[in-house]
Amino acid sequence: MLLKSGGTSDASDDKQTLIVTIEGRSYRLNDIGSGLAQFVLVLAVAAKIQPEYILIDEPELNLHPSLQRNFLTTLAAYAKSGVIFSTHSYGLARTSAQQIYSVQRISKHESRLSSLETTPRLAELLGELSFSGYKELGFESILLVEGPNELLTFQQWLRLYKKDSKVVLLPLGGSQMIRNISDIQLNEIKRITPKISAVIDSERSSLNAELDNNRKNFVEACGKSDIPCHVLTRRALEHYLSDRAIKNEKGSKYSALLPYQRREDISPMWAKSENWRIAQRMTRDELDNTDLGEFLLNL
């Protein structure tokens, strides 16, 4: 069995456990720690069954913060429709989930489920993510992206440029959040680390079209805080997904978007939540000659 974490595993001679090979060295499963052992066993079962949905409770247990998101992303690759997880880690939910709900106990046999409103306080979220722990492992900078869909997609592309272990991705929460973020809030997170950059969709209908006021204001706020902000030349992130990768993931009936084409003008159209699965199938060559590829290269 090939592990996406970079190692392999085989059954032991007595067939009682797995032997895991990591960076050329062999370990019995019970010798690599409960967190990694859980990681290996859960992925092995998911890869074999490949169910419609995977439900998992507290995936962050026994795993360092830098591995938690990768674990969920890899797990999702084996689920046909998605992963549903419960967690006590607000940071993990904000950086991994496309929809977030909070559960509040009302009485002994009654709980309330409600949508969790996104918070504009990025500094608080960085605290939840334990950014200091990331720095100890070699992470060097923070990249602000629009939302969860963009986060998962960028995670795949950063791997192509061998920067997924150097850049911490922080979702802004979409267009609503972009409208509300000010230079004061951006300066708050600069107190945690000065190495911050941002990338947002242009939402342009043509090459020379103006940005809307919300995006202009966000770019200006970044400028006041000395945070480099790259506005994509094409309309949105999904306009950089290659036709080859799209067809490999979705089938021959699907085609890539033209640089400024609206989603509504192409049929069939994949869901935004599937962008990251398509990005997984791309090669670096397909990004290198674009403004996005240049941005990733220079992060």
C-alpha positions as CSV (number, residue, x, y, z in Angstrom):
1,M,0.0,0.0,0.0
2,L,1.4,3.4,-0.9
3,L,0.9,6.2,1.6
4,K,0.4,9.8,0.5
5,S,2.6,10.8,3.4
6,G,5.6,9.6,1.6
7,G,6.1,6.1,2.9
8,T,5.0,2.5,2.2
9,S,3.6,-0.2,4.4
10,D,3.5,-4.0,4.3
11,A,2.3,-6.7,6.6
12,S,4.7,-8.0,9.2
13,D,6.0,-11.6,8.9
14,D,3.5,-12.8,11.6
15,K,0.7,-10.9,9.9
16,Q,-0.2,-9.2,13.2
17,T,0.7,-5.7,12.4
18,L,2.0,-3.4,9.6
19,I,5.6,-2.5,8.9
20,V,5.8,1.1,7.8
21,T,8.8,2.4,5.8
22,I,9.4,6.1,6.2
23,E,12.4,7.8,4.6
24,G,14.1,4.4,4.1
25,R,13.7,3.1,7.6
26,S,11.2,0.4,8.7
27,Y,9.0,0.7,11.8
28,R,6.3,-1.5,13.3
29,L,3.0,0.3,13.4
30,N,3.0,0.5,17.2
31,D,6.4,2.1,17.2
32,I,5.5,5.2,15.2
33,G,3.1,6.8,17.7
34,S,-0.7,6.6,18.1
35,G,-1.3,9.7,15.9
36,L,0.6,8.3,12.9
37,A,-0.8,4.8,13.5
38,Q,-4.3,6.2,13.4
39,F,-3.4,8.1,10.3
40,V,-2.2,4.9,8.5
41,L,-5.1,2.7,9.5
42,V,-7.9,5.2,8.7
43,L,-6.4,5.9,5.3
44,A,-6.0,2.2,4.5
45,V,-9.6,1.5,5.3
46,A,-10.8,4.5,3.4
47,A,-8.7,3.6,0.3
48,K,-10.1,0.1,0.3
49,I,-13.8,1.0,0.8
50,Q,-13.9,4.4,-0.9
51,P,-17.4,5.2,0.5
52,E,-19.8,8.0,-0.5
53,Y,-19.1,9.9,2.7
54,I,-16.6,9.5,5.5
55,L,-17.7,10.5,9.1
56,I,-14.9,11.0,11.6
57,D,-14.8,12.3,15.1
58,E,-12.0,14.7,16.2
59,P,-9.5,14.0,13.4
60,E,-7.0,16.3,15.2
61,L,-6.4,13.9,18.1
62,N,-2.7,12.9,18.4
63,L,-1.7,14.8,15.3
64,H,0.4,18.0,15.1
65,P,-1.6,21.0,13.7
66,S,0.6,20.8,10.5
67,L,-0.7,17.3,9.7
68,Q,-4.3,17.7,10.6
69,R,-5.4,19.5,7.5
70,N,-3.3,17.2,5.2
71,F,-5.0,14.2,6.9
72,L,-8.5,15.5,6.2
73,T,-7.6,16.5,2.6
74,T,-6.1,13.0,1.9
75,L,-9.1,11.3,3.5
76,A,-11.5,13.4,1.3
77,A,-9.7,12.1,-1.8
78,Y,-11.0,8.6,-0.9
79,A,-14.6,9.8,-0.3
80,K,-16.8,10.1,-3.4
81,S,-18.9,13.0,-2.0
82,G,-17.0,14.3,1.0
83,V,-16.0,14.1,4.7
84,I,-18.1,15.1,7.7
85,F,-16.1,15.6,10.8
86,S,-16.7,16.9,14.3
87,T,-13.9,18.8,16.1
88,H,-13.1,21.0,19.1
89,S,-10.5,22.8,17.0
90,Y,-12.0,26.0,15.6
91,G,-8.9,26.6,13.5
92,L,-9.1,23.2,11.9
93,A,-12.8,23.8,11.0
94,R,-12.1,27.2,9.5
95,T,-9.2,26.0,7.4
96,S,-10.7,22.7,6.2
97,A,-14.5,22.8,6.1
98,Q,-16.7,24.2,3.4
99,Q,-19.7,24.4,5.7
100,I,-19.4,24.8,9.5
101,Y,-22.0,24.3,12.1
102,S,-21.9,24.6,15.9
103,V,-23.7,22.3,18.3
104,Q,-25.0,23.6,21.6
105,R,-26.4,21.5,24.3
106,I,-29.8,22.7,25.5
107,S,-30.8,20.0,27.9
108,K,-30.0,16.4,28.7
109,H,-31.6,15.1,25.5
110,E,-31.7,18.1,23.3
111,S,-29.0,20.0,21.3
112,R,-29.2,22.9,18.9
113,L,-27.4,22.9,15.5
114,S,-26.8,26.2,13.9
115,S,-24.6,27.7,11.2
116,L,-21.4,29.2,12.5
117,E,-20.9,32.8,11.4
118,T,-17.5,33.6,10.1
119,T,-15.4,35.8,12.2
120,P,-13.5,38.8,10.8
121,R,-10.8,38.6,13.4
122,L,-8.0,36.9,11.6
123,A,-5.6,37.3,14.5
124,E,-7.8,35.2,16.7
125,L,-7.9,32.5,14.0
126,L,-4.1,32.5,13.8
127,G,-4.0,31.9,17.5
128,E,-6.4,28.9,17.1
129,L,-4.1,27.5,14.4
130,S,-1.1,27.7,16.7
131,F,1.1,29.5,14.2
132,S,4.1,29.4,16.5
133,G,4.0,25.6,16.2
134,Y,4.0,25.9,12.4
135,K,7.1,28.1,12.5
136,E,9.0,25.5,14.6
137,L,8.5,23.0,11.7
138,G,9.8,25.4,9.1
139,F,6.7,27.3,8.0
140,E,7.8,30.7,6.9
141,S,4.8,32.8,5.7
142,I,1.0,33.2,5.6
143,L,-1.1,33.3,2.4
144,L,-4.6,34.8,2.7
145,V,-7.0,33.2,0.3
146,E,-10.7,33.9,-0.3
147,G,-12.4,30.9,1.3
148,P,-12.4,27.1,2.0
149,N,-12.7,26.1,-1.7
150,E,-9.7,28.2,-2.6
151,L,-7.8,27.0,0.4
152,L,-8.0,23.3,-0.6
153,T,-7.2,24.2,-4.2
154,F,-4.1,26.2,-3.2
155,Q,-3.0,23.4,-1.0
156,Q,-2.7,21.2,-4.1
157,W,-0.9,23.8,-6.2
158,L,1.6,24.7,-3.4
159,R,2.7,21.0,-3.4
160,L,3.6,21.3,-7.1
161,Y,6.0,24.1,-6.1
162,K,7.2,22.3,-3.0
163,K,5.9,25.1,-0.8
164,D,3.1,23.3,1.1
165,S,5.4,22.9,4.1
166,K,6.5,26.6,4.1
167,V,3.2,28.5,3.6
168,V,0.3,28.5,6.1
169,L,-3.1,29.1,4.3
170,L,-5.6,31.4,6.0
171,P,-9.1,31.7,4.5
172,L,-10.7,35.2,4.5
173,G,-14.3,33.8,4.4
174,G,-15.3,34.8,0.8
175,S,-16.6,38.1,-0.7
176,Q,-18.5,39.0,2.4
177,M,-15.3,38.9,4.5
178,I,-13.2,40.8,1.9
179,R,-15.7,43.6,2.1
180,N,-15.4,43.9,5.9
181,I,-11.6,43.5,6.4
182,S,-9.7,46.7,7.1
183,D,-6.1,47.6,7.3
184,I,-6.4,47.7,11.1
185,Q,-7.3,44.0,11.1
186,L,-4.5,43.2,8.6
187,N,-2.0,45.0,10.9
188,E,-3.1,42.8,13.8
189,I,-1.9,39.6,12.0
190,K,1.3,41.3,11.0
191,R,2.2,41.4,14.7
192,I,2.3,37.6,14.6
193,T,4.4,37.4,11.5
194,P,5.5,40.1,8.9
195,K,5.6,37.6,6.1
196,I,2.1,37.8,4.8
197,S,0.7,38.0,1.3
198,A,-2.8,37.7,-0.2
199,V,-4.4,36.5,-3.5
200,I,-8.0,37.1,-4.6
201,D,-10.2,36.6,-7.6
202,S,-10.6,39.6,-10.0
203,E,-14.2,38.7,-11.0
204,R,-13.5,40.7,-14.2
205,S,-15.7,40.1,-17.2
206,S,-12.8,41.2,-19.5
207,L,-9.1,41.9,-19.4
208,N,-9.5,45.7,-18.9
209,A,-12.6,45.6,-16.7
210,E,-12.4,47.4,-13.4
211,L,-12.4,45.7,-10.0
212,D,-15.6,46.1,-8.0
213,N,-15.4,48.5,-5.0
214,N,-15.1,45.7,-2.4
215,R,-12.0,44.2,-4.1
216,K,-10.5,47.7,-4.7
217,N,-10.9,48.5,-1.0
218,F,-9.3,45.2,0.0
219,V,-6.3,45.8,-2.2
220,E,-6.0,49.3,-0.8
221,A,-6.2,47.9,2.8
222,C,-3.4,45.5,2.0
223,G,-1.3,48.3,0.5
224,K,-1.7,50.4,3.7
225,S,-0.5,47.4,5.7
226,D,2.4,46.6,3.3
227,I,0.9,43.2,2.5
228,P,1.5,42.2,-1.1
229,C,-1.9,41.4,-2.7
230,H,-2.1,39.6,-6.0
231,V,-5.3,40.0,-8.0
232,L,-5.7,37.2,-10.5
233,T,-5.6,38.2,-14.1
234,R,-8.3,35.8,-15.0
235,R,-11.8,36.0,-13.6
236,A,-11.4,33.5,-10.7
237,L,-9.3,30.6,-9.4
238,E,-11.2,27.9,-11.3
239,H,-10.3,29.6,-14.6
240,Y,-6.8,28.3,-14.1
241,L,-7.9,24.6,-14.0
242,S,-6.6,22.9,-17.1
243,D,-8.8,21.2,-19.6
244,R,-6.8,18.0,-19.3
245,A,-7.2,17.8,-15.5
246,I,-10.9,18.7,-15.7
247,K,-11.6,15.9,-18.2
248,N,-9.5,13.4,-16.2
249,E,-11.5,14.2,-13.1
250,K,-15.0,14.8,-14.5
251,G,-15.1,13.2,-17.9
252,S,-14.9,14.2,-21.6
253,K,-18.2,16.3,-21.5
254,Y,-16.6,18.9,-19.3
255,S,-14.3,21.7,-20.6
256,A,-12.1,24.4,-19.1
257,L,-13.5,27.9,-18.6
258,L,-12.2,30.7,-20.9
259,P,-10.3,33.4,-19.0
260,Y,-13.4,35.6,-18.3
261,Q,-16.2,33.2,-18.9
262,R,-19.0,33.0,-16.4
263,R,-19.8,29.7,-14.8
264,E,-23.4,30.1,-15.8
265,D,-22.4,30.1,-19.5
266,I,-20.9,26.7,-19.6
267,S,-22.7,23.3,-19.3
268,P,-22.1,20.9,-17.8
269,M,-20.3,22.7,-14.9
270,W,-18.6,21.2,-11.9
271,A,-19.2,22.4,-8.4
272,K,-16.8,24.9,-6.8
273,S,-16.3,22.3,-4.0
274,E,-14.7,20.0,-6.7
275,N,-12.0,22.5,-7.7
276,W,-9.4,21.0,-5.4
277,R,-10.0,17.5,-6.8
278,I,-9.3,18.8,-10.3
279,A,-6.2,20.8,-9.0
280,Q,-4.8,17.5,-7.7
281,R,-4.6,16.2,-11.2
282,M,-2.7,19.2,-12.6
283,T,1.0,19.5,-13.3
284,R,3.3,22.4,-12.7
285,D,3.7,22.9,-16.4
286,E,0.1,23.8,-16.6
287,L,0.5,26.7,-14.2
288,D,4.1,27.9,-14.9
289,N,3.2,30.3,-17.8
290,T,0.3,32.0,-16.0
291,D,0.3,35.0,-13.6
292,L,-0.8,32.5,-10.8
293,G,2.1,30.2,-11.5
294,E,4.5,33.2,-11.2
295,F,2.9,34.3,-8.0
296,L,3.3,30.8,-6.4
297,L,6.9,30.6,-7.6
298,N,7.8,33.8,-5.9
299,L,6.0,33.2,-2.6
